[in-house]
């Protein structure tokens, strides 16, 4: 039995430039961090004592006799891709809800590839884990997804990720962000709106336009990465929050599906009640709202949003890893 632990991510700036439709022409970069909320995946070879061959536990419970009967697309296609013929039992548990803008789909893929590879005796490093996950989602599942979430989940940490037109990437840790008692993190508020959406459906509405009609918007969004990095190095955190606001206004212009009246009402209220800036995480449409609220204002601020789930969090810097192994062959 193998158990993996893979972190969710928060993306601050550069989202949109991590889609191959953009960076294979112009290059791209994003600023993001992983947090101390995780997806846990438990895998084991299933003993041949049951009528079913595979047992998959996620939001559904599947008991099937063949791999191709599995309804969970990522599980089914990964078992086929890795040529795992033995019966499998796979459990998925997450600290946060799916379809909420935290990169959960890519996080799941990274965690499952890590776990299944380990189960087969394959020691996969962070770079290869990220590359395999990107290829799997974009080429095998044919999802309209970017490439930052897989890298963030595989590497962990607070990073600037640079994408090159030749398809390669480089991860630069932001060393000025201290993971122990970080002052920047104290100003961030994560609220769950309760609105679920599917990221690749939102992305489809603007990805094909990235290198055409939306070129100026994405170019400016990429510039925010360098500006945000400089503000972190100088510990000018309040202006980082204001930059989040400017970036969010730019991102909203990419597609009418990125936001809606409900999200706009929540965000506008947050600004009026003391937030300096923020953004909807992920492709848009719903999920988690990240807000920059100076720490001294947060107690009063959160009273105005008591109907929403507030998720306290810290940064983490380890990425996907195996936390338990037991040979049950």
VOBA-1610 file (N, C-alpha, C; in pm, whole numbers, padded with zeros to 5 digits, always signed):
BEGIN
Unk+00084-00119+00000Unk+00000+00000+00000Unk+00088+00125+00000Unk+00051+00222-00083Unk+00126+00346-00095Unk+00030+00464-00072Unk+00074+00564+00003Unk-00005+00686+00022Unk+00081+00805-00018Unk+00026+00889-00106Unk+00096+01011-00147Unk+00023+01133-00092Unk+00098+01242-00081Unk+00045+01368-00029Unk+00092+01479-00124Unk-00005+01547-00189Unk+00027+01644-00292Unk-00042+01777-00262Unk+00033+01888-00263Unk-00025+02016-00222Unk-00108+02085-00329Unk-00209+02159-00285Unk-00280+02250-00373Unk-00193+02373-00394Unk-00229+02455-00493Unk-00150+02574-00522Unk-00237+02700-00525Unk-00172+02811-00504Unk-00232+02944-00524Unk-00148+03015-00629Unk-00210+03062-00735Unk-00140+03136-00840Unk-00169+03286-00824Unk-00065+03366-00819Unk-00080+03510-00800Unk-00086+03586-00932Unk+00016+03567-01015Unk+00025+03643-01140Unk+00070+03553-01256Unk+00033+03593-01376Unk+00082+03526-01497Unk-00009+03420-01553Unk-00121+03392-01486Unk-00213+03290-01536Unk-00263+03324-01676Unk-00262+03227-01763Unk-00297+03248-01904Unk-00174+03230-01990Unk-00058+03279-01941Unk+00066+03263-02017Unk+00123+03122-02003Unk+00062+03039-01917Unk+00110+02902-01900Unk+00038+02803-01991Unk-00050+02853-02078Unk-00113+02766-02178Unk-00019+02753-02297Unk+00000+02631-02348Unk+00092+02613-02461Unk+00053+02697-02583Unk-00076+02727-02597Unk-00120+02812-02707Unk-00053+02949-02703Unk-00009+02990-02583Unk+00060+03118-02568Unk+00212+03101-02561Unk+00260+03018-02465Unk+00404+03020-02439Unk+00487+02954-02548Unk+00427+02867-02630Unk+00504+02809-02740Unk+00532+02912-02849Unk+00465+03026-02842Unk+00491+03136-02934Unk+00571+03248-02869Unk+00533+03283-02746Unk+00589+03403-02684Unk+00664+03378-02553Unk+00659+03256-02501Unk+00712+03231-02368Unk+00613+03283-02264Unk+00634+03248-02140Unk+00542+03293-02035Unk+00605+03275-01899Unk+00538+03326-01797Unk+00585+03306-01660Unk+00472+03330-01562Unk+00479+03261-01450Unk+00378+03274-01346Unk+00446+03283-01210Unk+00375+03342-01115Unk+00421+03349-00976Unk+00318+03276-00892Unk+00361+03170-00823Unk+00265+03089-00748Unk+00330+03025-00627Unk+00246+02969-00541Unk+00295+02895-00425Unk+00204+02777-00396Unk+00261+02675-00336Unk+00179+02567-00283Unk+00147+02598-00138Unk+00039+02539-00087Unk-00006+02567+00050Unk-00021+02436+00127Unk-00043+02449+00256Unk-00048+02332+00343Unk-00187+02265+00344Unk-00249+02258+00229Unk-00371+02179+00208Unk-00339+02080+00097Unk-00383+01955+00114Unk-00332+01849+00027Unk-00440+01755-00025Unk-00401+01686-00132Unk-00476+01570-00182Unk-00398+01446-00139Unk-00469+01349-00085Unk-00409+01223-00044Unk-00461+01111-00134Unk-00372+01031-00187Unk-00411+00918-00272Unk-00352+00790-00214Unk-00438+00695-00189Unk-00397+00565-00137Unk-00415+00460-00247Unk-00309+00386-00274Unk-00315+00281-00378Unk-00261+00150-00323Unk-00323+00044-00367Unk-00268-00089-00337Unk-00317-00186-00444Unk-00240-00293-00461Unk-00288-00400-00548Unk-00401-00473-00475Unk-00513-00489-00541Unk-00630-00549-00478Unk-00620-00701-00479Unk-00630-00766-00365Unk-00624-00913-00360Unk-00736-00974-00446Unk-00712-01089-00506Unk-00808-01148-00601Unk-00920-01227-00531Unk-00982-01166-00430Unk-01087-01236-00355Unk-01226-01183-00385Unk-01235-01086-00476Unk-01362-01018-00497Unk-01414-01041-00638Unk-01543-01013-00656Unk-01602-01025-00789Unk-01550-00914-00881Unk-01514-00799-00823Unk-01462-00688-00902Unk-01309-00694-00906Unk-01251-00636-01011Unk-01106-00629-01024Unk-01050-00500-00966Unk-01123-00389-00987Unk-01078-00260-00939Unk-01182-00197-00847Unk-01134-00126-00746Unk-01221-00050-00658Unk-01165+00091-00649Unk-01242+00189-00698Unk-01199+00328-00702Unk-01293+00410-00616Unk-01238+00482-00518Unk-01320+00560-00426Unk-01285+00708-00442Unk-01380+00786-00494Unk-01365+00931-00504Unk-01498+00992-00465Unk-01557+01082-00542Unk-01692+01127-00507Unk-01793+01019-00537Unk-01747+00917-00612Unk-01827+00798-00640Unk-01753+00676-00590Unk-01822+00566-00579Unk-01759+00438-00545Unk-01775+00346-00665Unk-01663+00310-00723Unk-01666+00224-00841Unk-01610+00086-00809Unk-01685-00016-00848Unk-01637-00154-00844Unk-01655-00210-00984Unk-01546-00234-01053Unk-01554-00274-01194Unk-01467-00396-01220Unk-01497-00466-01329Unk-01424-00588-01363Unk-01311-00564-01462Unk-01316-00451-01535Unk-01210-00419-01630Unk-01169-00272-01614Unk-01047-00241-01654Unk-00997-00104-01644Unk-01082-00008-01727Unk-01121-00049-01845Unk-01196+00040-01934Unk-01337+00072-01884Unk-01382+00001-01780Unk-01513+00032-01720Unk-01504+00144-01616Unk-01382+00183-01578Unk-01365+00288-01478Unk-01414+00422-01534Unk-01498+00491-01459Unk-01555+00617-01505Unk-01464+00736-01480Unk-01377+00727-01380Unk-01285+00837-01352Unk-01180+00839-01463Unk-01184+00944-01546Unk-01100+00949-01665Unk-00951+00936-01635Unk-00903+01012-01535Unk-00760+01011-01505Unk-00714+00874-01457Unk-00793+00811-01370Unk-00756+00679-01319Unk-00754+00578-01432Unk-00859+00575-01511Unk-00869+00478-01622Unk-00752+00493-01719Unk-00727+00614-01764Unk-00625+00635-01866Unk-00484+00616-01812Unk-00461+00648-01685Unk-00328+00627-01627Unk-00298+00479-01608Unk-00398+00403-01565Unk-00376+00258-01551Unk-00344+00195-01686Unk-00411+00243-01790Unk-00382+00192-01925Unk-00245+00238-01973Unk-00214+00366-01948Unk-00086+00421-01994Unk+00032+00353-01928Unk+00020+00327-01798Unk+00129+00264-01723Unk+00126+00112-01731Unk+00029+00061-01806Unk+00015-00084-01829Unk+00009-00163-01699Unk-00076-00114-01609Unk-00097-00183-01482Unk-00212-00281-01500Unk-00179-00407-01501Unk-00278-00511-01530Unk-00338-00574-01405Unk-00270-00558-01292Unk-00323-00614-01168Unk-00444-00534-01120Unk-00527-00598-01038Unk-00639-00528-00978Unk-00590-00419-00885Unk-00660-00303-00885Unk-00616-00189-00804Unk-00729-00139-00714Unk-00689-00093-00595Unk-00779-00019-00509Unk-00718+00120-00490Unk-00793+00223-00526Unk-00745+00361-00521Unk-00844+00447-00446Unk-00797+00515-00342Unk-00880+00607-00263Unk-00828+00749-00282Unk-00921+00842-00300Unk-00885+00984-00314Unk-00952+01063-00203Unk-00873+01142-00130Unk-00925+01231-00026Unk-00857+01367-00041Unk-00936+01475-00032Unk-00880+01609-00046Unk-00920+01699+00068Unk-00828+01787+00108Unk-00858+01885+00212Unk-00954+01993+00163Unk-00957+02015+00031Unk-01041+02118-00029Unk-01130+02056-00137Unk-01241+02120-00171Unk-01331+02063-00271Unk-01273+02071-00412Unk-01316+01979-00497Unk-01277+01980-00638Unk-01349+02093-00710Unk-01300+02127-00829Unk-01359+02230-00915Unk-01373+02364-00842Unk-01266+02401-00771Unk-01272+02523-00689Unk-01160+02621-00718Unk-01079+02597-00822Unk-00975+02691-00859Unk-00842+02670-00792Unk-00826+02560-00718Unk-00702+02534-00645Unk-00609+02438-00719Unk-00641+02411-00845Unk-00557+02320-00923Unk-00576+02175-00887Unk-00695+02139-00838Unk-00717+02004-00784Unk-00704+01895-00891Unk-00747+01922-01014Unk-00738+01819-01118Unk-00594+01783-01148Unk-00510+01885-01166Unk-00369+01860-01192Unk-00300+01802-01069Unk-00340+01850-00952Unk-00286+01799-00826Unk-00314+01648-00814Unk-00436+01609-00852Unk-00472+01467-00848Unk-00385+01387-00945Unk-00368+01437-01066Unk-00288+01367-01167Unk-00144+01352-01119Unk-00086+01459-01066Unk+00051+01454-01014Unk+00061+01349-00903Unk-00034+01353-00809Unk-00031+01258-00698Unk-00048+01115-00742Unk-00135+01092-00840Unk-00160+00954-00886Unk-00041+00900-00964Unk+00019+00985-01050Unk+00138+00939-01122Unk+00251+00909-01024Unk+00268+00994-00924Unk+00370+00972-00821Unk+00346+00838-00750Unk+00221+00814-00713Unk+00187+00694-00636Unk+00200+00567-00719Unk+00144+00567-00838Unk+00149+00448-00923Unk+00292+00417-00968Unk+00370+00522-00993Unk+00511+00501-01031Unk+00586+00435-00917Unk+00564+00484-00794Unk+00630+00427-00677Unk+00587+00283-00656Unk+00458+00257-00680Unk+00405+00121-00664Unk+00474+00024-00760Unk+00511+00076-00878Unk+00579-00007-00978Unk+00730-00010-00959Unk+00779+00058-00855Unk+00922+00059-00828Unk+00999+00163-00908Unk+00927+00264-00961Unk+00990+00369-01041Unk+01008+00494-00955Unk+01131+00539-00940Unk+01159+00660-00863Unk+01159+00779-00958Unk+01054+00858-00956Unk+01035+00967-01051Unk+01071+01100-00984Unk+01160+01179-01047Unk+01199+01306-00986Unk+01096+01415-01017Unk+01114+01534-00959Unk+01014+01640-00971Unk+00996+01687-01115Unk+01105+01704-01186Unk+01096+01751-01324Unk+01019+01652-01412Unk+01055+01525-01400Unk+00987+01424-01481Unk+00841+01409-01441Unk+00813+01420-01311Unk+00675+01412-01264Unk+00591+01524-01324Unk+00645+01645-01325Unk+00573+01758-01383Unk+00552+01738-01532Unk+00656+01696-01604Unk+00646+01677-01750Unk+00545+01569-01785Unk+00550+01459-01713Unk+00456+01349-01742Unk+00312+01393-01714Unk+00293+01471-01609Unk+00159+01517-01572Unk+00104+01614-01677Unk+00188+01706-01723Unk+00147+01800-01827Unk+00110+01726-01955Unk+00196+01635-01996Unk+00169+01556-02117Unk+00040+01477-02104Unk+00019+01417-01988Unk-00099+01334-01969Unk-00227+01416-01981Unk-00231+01530-01913Unk-00354+01611-01917Unk-00379+01672-02054Unk-00272+01723-02116Unk-00290+01796-02242Unk-00297+01705-02363Unk-00224+01594-02364Unk-00216+01509-02483Unk-00299+01382-02473Unk-00309+01324-02353Unk-00385+01200-02338Unk-00532+01231-02307Unk-00556+01312-02204Unk-00693+01350-02172Unk-00747+01458-02265Unk-00653+01530-02331Unk-00689+01639-02424Unk-00773+01747-02355Unk-00735+01779-02232Unk-00801+01886-02158Unk-00741+02021-02197Unk-00822+02125-02192Unk-00772+02261-02214Unk-00722+02313-02079Unk-00599+02282-02048Unk-00540+02321-01920Unk-00403+02381-01944Unk-00359+02464-01849Unk-00227+02521-01856Unk-00123+02423-01803Unk-00002+02475-01782Unk+00109+02390-01739Unk+00166+02428-01603Unk+00110+02530-01539Unk+00168+02573-01411Unk+00127+02485-01293Unk+00004+02434-01294Unk-00046+02361-01178Unk+00033+02232-01154Unk+00065+02162-01261Unk+00139+02036-01250Unk+00279+02060-01195Unk+00342+02168-01241Unk+00477+02201-01195Unk+00474+02241-01047Unk+00377+02324-01011Unk+00365+02368-00872Unk+00346+02249-00779Unk+00255+02159-00815Unk+00226+02044-00730Unk+00345+01948-00720Unk+00420+01933-00828Unk+00535+01842-00828Unk+00652+01899-00748Unk+00679+02030-00765Unk+00797+02092-00702Unk+00767+02143-00561Unk+00650+02203-00540Unk+00621+02267-00414Unk+00698+02397-00399Unk+00655+02481-00305Unk+00727+02603-00276Unk+00669+02727-00342Unk+00729+02841-00309Unk+00689+02970-00365Unk+00785+02998-00480Unk+00733+02998-00605Unk+00821+03000-00721Unk+00775+03094-00830Unk+00873+03138-00909Unk+00845+03194-01040Unk+00875+03083-01140Unk+00777+03048-01221Unk+00794+02942-01320Unk+00799+03008-01457Unk+00907+02984-01530Unk+00926+03043-01662Unk+00902+02936-01769Unk+00823+02970-01869Unk+00794+02881-01981Unk+00862+02935-02107Unk+00929+02847-02180Unk+01002+02887-02299Unk+00930+02840-02426Unk+00950+02911-02538Unk+00884+02872-02663Unk+00920+02732-02712Unk+01032+02677-02665Unk+01068+02541-02706Unk+00998+02434-02623Unk+00909+02478-02531Unk+00832+02384-02451Unk+00893+02352-02316Unk+01017+02396-02292Unk+01082+02370-02164Unk+01037+02471-02059Unk+01067+02443-01934Unk+01034+02534-01825Unk+01146+02537-01723Unk+01147+02642-01642Unk+01246+02654-01535Unk+01177+02705-01411Unk+01213+02651-01296Unk+01153+02688-01168Unk+01253+02767-01085Unk+01216+02892-01053Unk+01301+02979-00971Unk+01235+03001-00835Unk+01286+02942-00728Unk+01230+02966-00594Unk+01245+03113-00555Unk+01139+03169-00494Unk+01144+03306-00443Unk+01196+03299-00300Unk+01326+03317-00284Unk+01391+03295-00155Unk+01356+03402-00052Unk+01305+03517-00099Unk+01272+03625-00004Unk+01147+03593+00077Unk+01071+03493+00034Unk+00952+03453+00109Unk+00992+03344+00208Unk+00985+03377+00336Unk+01026+03285+00441Unk+00908+03200+00483Unk+00923+03069+00484Unk+00811+02982+00516Unk+00785+02971+00666Unk+00874+03022+00746Unk+00856+03015+00891Unk+00816+03153+00943Unk+00692+03165+00991Unk+00645+03290+01045Unk+00640+03400+00941Unk+00594+03367+00821Unk+00595+03463+00711Unk+00497+03577+00732Unk+00545+03701+00717Unk+00461+03819+00737Unk+00370+03844+00618Unk+00414+03807+00500Unk+00333+03826+00381Unk+00207+03740+00387Unk+00226+03615+00425Unk+00114+03521+00432Unk+00004+03568+00528Unk+00043+03642+00631Unk-00054+03687+00732Unk-00159+03781+00674Unk-00132+03840+00559Unk-00224+03935+00497Unk-00317+03872+00393Unk-00306+03742+00373Unk-00385+03675+00271Unk-00506+03604+00333Unk-00621+03623+00271Unk-00746+03562+00317Unk-00802+03477+00203Unk-00836+03353+00234Unk-00890+03261+00135Unk-01034+03230+00171Unk-01127+03267+00083Unk-01270+03244+00104Unk-01325+03151-00002Unk-01409+03058+00041Unk-01473+02966-00053Unk-01611+03020-00089Unk-01632+03048-00215Unk-01759+03106-00261Unk-01872+03004-00266Unk-01835+02874-00273Unk-01937+02770-00284Unk-01981+02744-00427Unk-01929+02821-00521Unk-01965+02805-00662Unk-01864+02712-00729Unk-01912+02597-00779Unk-01822+02502-00844Unk-01829+02520-00996Unk-01716+02495-01060Unk-01711+02502-01205Unk-01601+02411-01255Unk-01600+02381-01386Unk-01498+02298-01446Unk-01401+02387-01522Unk-01275+02386-01483Unk-01178+02483-01533Unk-01163+02481-01683Unk-01155+02361-01743Unk-01125+02358-01886Unk-01242+02410-01968Unk-01364+02407-01913Unk-01478+02466-01983Unk-01465+02618-01986Unk-01417+02677-01876Unk-01395+02821-01871Unk-01280+02859-01965Unk-01172+02780-01958Unk-01053+02810-02038Unk-01082+02807-02188Unk-01169+02717-02229Unk-01202+02707-02371Unk-01255+02838-02427Unk-01316+02921-02341Unk-01377+03044-02387Unk-01275+03151-02426Unk-01147+03132-02387Unk-01049+03235-02422Unk-00913+03184-02467Unk-00882+03057-02448Unk-00748+03008-02479Unk-00712+03025-02627Unk-00806+02997-02717Unk-00776+03008-02860Unk-00754+03153-02903Unk-00795+03247-02818Unk-00778+03389-02852Unk-00651+03448-02793Unk-00575+03366-02718Unk-00462+03420-02643Unk-00359+03489-02732Unk-00324+03427-02844Unk-00219+03481-02929Unk-00273+03576-03035Unk-00403+03607-03028Unk-00464+03695-03127Unk-00522+03818-03057Unk-00652+03817-03037Unk-00718+03935-02983Unk-00683+03968-02840Unk-00630+03872-02763Unk-00600+03896-02622Unk-00450+03913-02596Unk-00373+03938-02700Unk-00227+03944-02685Unk-00184+04053-02588Unk-00242+04171-02597Unk-00202+04282-02509Unk-00234+04252-02363Unk-00352+04190-02340Unk-00392+04158-02203Unk-00296+04057-02139Unk-00262+03951-02213Unk-00172+03849-02158Unk-00031+03906-02139Unk+00014+03988-02233Unk+00146+04050-02219Unk+00154+04132-02090Unk+00049+04206-02059Unk+00047+04285-01936Unk+00041+04195-01813Unk-00038+04088-01822Unk-00049+03994-01710Unk+00087+03932-01679Unk+00166+03904-01783Unk+00301+03849-01763Unk+00391+03950-01694Unk+00375+04077-01727Unk+00457+04182-01664Unk+00433+04190-01514Unk+00312+04154-01470Unk+00280+04158-01328Unk+00370+04063-01248Unk+00419+03956-01312Unk+00502+03858-01242Unk+00631+03925-01192Unk+00698+03997-01281Unk+00822+04064-01242Unk+00795+04171-01136Unk+00687+04247-01154Unk+00653+04351-01057Unk+00622+04290-00921Unk+00546+04181-00921Unk+00513+04115-00795Unk+00636+04060-00725Unk+00729+04004-00803Unk+00852+03950-00746Unk+00934+04060-00679Unk+00943+04176-00744Unk+01019+04288-00687Unk+00954+04339-00559Unk+00821+04342-00556Unk+00750+04388-00436Unk+00772+04292-00319Unk+00778+04163-00348Unk+00806+04065-00242Unk+00947+04082-00188Unk+01042+04104-00278Unk+01182+04120-00234Unk+01200+04243-00148Unk+01123+04348-00179Unk+01134+04472-00101Unk+01038+04474+00018Unk+00963+04365+00036Unk+00865+04350+00145Unk+00757+04458+00139Unk+00727+04504+00018Unk+00621+04602-00002Unk+00490+04526-00026Unk+00442+04461+00079Unk+00332+04367+00065Unk+00199+04435+00029Unk+00174+04553+00084Unk+00048+04621+00053Unk+00035+04653-00095Unk+00144+04695-00156Unk+00139+04723-00300Unk+00129+04594-00381Unk+00177+04483-00325Unk+00155+04353-00388Unk+00004+04326-00393Unk-00065+04357-00283Unk-00209+04340-00279Unk-00280+04426-00382Unk-00234+04550-00397Unk-00294+04641-00495Unk-00268+04592-00638Unk-00151+04529-00656Unk-00118+04475-00788Unk-00209+04356-00821Unk-00247+04280-00720Unk-00344+04172-00741Unk-00475+04227-00798Unk-00517+04341-00747Unk-00640+04404-00793Unk-00628+04444-00941Unk-00517+04505-00976Unk-00498+04546-01115Unk-00493+04425-01208Unk-00426+04320-01163Unk-00416+04199-01244Unk-00553+04132-01261Unk-00634+04134-01155Unk-00767+04073-01163Unk-00854+04146-01265Unk-00845+04279-01268Unk-00922+04357-01365Unk-00880+04321-01508Unk-00751+04297-01528Unk-00702+04255-01659Unk-00753+04116-01696Unk-00746+04024-01600Unk-00786+03887-01629Unk-00934+03878-01664Unk-01017+03958-01597Unk-01160+03955-01625Unk-01191+03991-01769Unk-01102+04067-01832Unk-01127+04110-01969Unk-01103+03999-02071Unk-01045+03886-02027Unk-01015+03777-02120Unk-01141+03706-02168Unk-01241+03695-02079Unk-01364+03623-02115Unk-01476+03661-02019Unk-01597+03666-02070Unk-01713+03697-01987Unk-01744+03584-01889Unk-01684+03464-01913Unk-01711+03349-01827Unk-01619+03342-01705Unk-01517+03427-01702Unk-01422+03423-01590Unk-01488+03466-01460Unk-01580+03560-01469Unk-01651+03603-01350Unk-01800+03610-01379Unk-01877+03648-01278Unk-02022+03664-01294Unk-02068+03765-01189Unk-02195+03798-01192Unk-02246+03901-01102Unk-02229+03865-00955Unk-02246+03737-00922Unk-02231+03694-00782Unk-02088+03712-00734Unk-01992+03670-00818Unk-01851+03685-00783Unk-01814+03833-00774Unk-01861+03911-00870Unk-01831+04054-00869Unk-01885+04123-00744Unk-02003+04082-00701Unk-02063+04142-00580Unk-01978+04111-00457Unk-01932+03985-00447Unk-01848+03947-00334Unk-01717+04025-00336Unk-01656+04032-00453Unk-01527+04100-00466Unk-01541+04250-00436Unk-01643+04312-00493Unk-01663+04456-00470Unk-01687+04486-00322Unk-01761+04399-00257Unk-01785+04417-00114Unk-01654+04403-00036Unk-01570+04307-00078Unk-01441+04285-00011Unk-01354+04410-00019Unk-01352+04473-00136Unk-01272+04595-00153Unk-01325+04706-00063Unk-01456+04718-00055Unk-01517+04823+00028Unk-01490+04799+00177Unk-01476+04672+00215Unk-01458+04640+00356Unk-01311+04630+00397Unk-01218+04664+00308Unk-01079+04670+00352Unk-00977+04593+00273Unk-01019+04508+00179Unk-00923+04435+00096Unk-00856+04533+00000Unk-00725+04519-00019Unk-00654+04604-00115Unk-00658+04546-00255Unk-00684+04418-00264Unk-00690+04351-00393Unk-00720+04204-00374Unk-00725+04133-00484Unk-00751+03991-00477Unk-00778+03935-00615Unk-00823+03811-00619Unk-00852+03747-00747Unk-00928+03617-00722Unk-01000+03574-00822Unk-01061+03443-00820Unk-00953+03345-00866Unk-00933+03238-00793Unk-00826+03145-00825Unk-00865+03052-00939Unk-00765+03011-01015Unk-00789+02919-01124Unk-00838+02988-01249Unk-00908+02913-01334Unk-00954+02966-01463Unk-01066+03067-01447Unk-01135+03065-01333Unk-01245+03159-01311Unk-01378+03087-01298Unk-01483+03166-01283Unk-01618+03110-01280Unk-01671+03076-01142Unk-01584+03063-01043Unk-01628+03028-00909Unk-01512+02974-00828Unk-01544+02903-00720Unk-01440+02843-00638Unk-01390+02935-00528Unk-01257+02943-00513Unk-01196+03019-00404Unk-01158+03160-00448Unk-01182+03253-00358Unk-01144+03392-00377Unk-01028+03422-00284Unk-00915+03464-00341Unk-00799+03503-00262Unk-00800+03655-00248Unk-00788+03703-00125Unk-00792+03847-00100Unk-00673+03890-00017Unk-00621+04008-00048Unk-00515+04066+00034Unk-00580+04166+00129Unk-00580+04131+00258Unk-00640+04215+00361Unk-00535+04234+00470Unk-00488+04358+00493Unk-00389+04380+00599Unk-00434+04313+00729Unk-00341+04248+00796Unk-00374+04165+00911Unk-00458+04238+01015Unk-00427+04366+01040Unk-00497+04438+01146Unk-00643+04466+01112Unk-00681+04448+00986Unk-00819+04470+00944Unk-00901+04340+00936Unk-00834+04226+00950Unk-00900+04099+00916Unk-01013+04059+01010Unk-01000+04086+01137Unk-01103+04044+01232Unk-01237+04107+01197Unk-01237+04238+01175Unk-01360+04307+01138Unk-01403+04267+00997Unk-01305+04251+00908Unk-01334+04215+00769Unk-01409+04082+00761Unk-01362+03981+00832Unk-01421+03848+00823Unk-01562+03842+00880Unk-01597+03932+00970Unk-01734+03936+01022Unk-01834+03968+00911Unk-01790+04040+00809Unk-01877+04075+00697Unk-01894+03961+00598Unk-01814+03854+00616Unk-01818+03741+00522Unk-01838+03609+00596Unk-01914+03616+00703Unk-01932+03498+00789Unk-02007+03384+00719Unk-02082+03414+00614Unk-02157+03307+00545Unk-02066+03226+00451Unk-01944+03273+00430Unk-01849+03201+00347Unk-01749+03125+00434Unk-01696+03017+00381Unk-01596+02938+00454Unk-01460+03005+00440Unk-01401+03041+00554Unk-01268+03101+00555Unk-01166+02990+00581Unk-01065+02980+00494Unk-00965+02874+00505Unk-00830+02934+00544Unk-00792+02929+00672Unk-00657+02972+00709Unk-00554+02877+00645Unk-00440+02929+00604Unk-00341+02843+00540Unk-00202+02900+00560Unk-00102+02814+00541Unk+00038+02853+00538Unk+00097+02807+00405Unk+00212+02860+00369Unk+00283+02813+00252Unk+00351+02680+00285Unk+00378+02600+00184Unk+00454+02476+00202Unk+00556+02466+00089Unk+00659+02387+00108Unk+00767+02387+00008Unk+00821+02249-00027Unk+00739+02146-00014Unk+00792+02012-00041Unk+00740+01949-00170Unk+00621+01986-00215Unk+00567+01923-00334Unk+00516+01783-00306Unk+00475+01714-00413Unk+00418+01581-00400Unk+00520+01482-00344Unk+00477+01400-00248Unk+00569+01304-00187Unk+00493+01181-00137Unk+00567+01074-00119Unk+00513+00950-00062Unk+00527+00959+00090Unk+00415+00940+00161Unk+00422+00954+00307Unk+00403+00819+00377Unk+00365+00714+00300Unk+00351+00581+00362Unk+00372+00477+00255Unk+00444+00371+00292Unk+00463+00258+00198Unk+00465+00128+00276Unk+00398+00030+00223Unk+00397-00101+00285Unk+00382-00204+00173Unk+00469-00298+00171Unk+00467-00401+00066Unk+00358-00504+00094Unk+00255-00503+00008Unk+00146-00599+00027Unk+00134-00694-00089Unk+00246-00713-00164Unk+00243-00804-00279Unk+00218-00948-00233
//
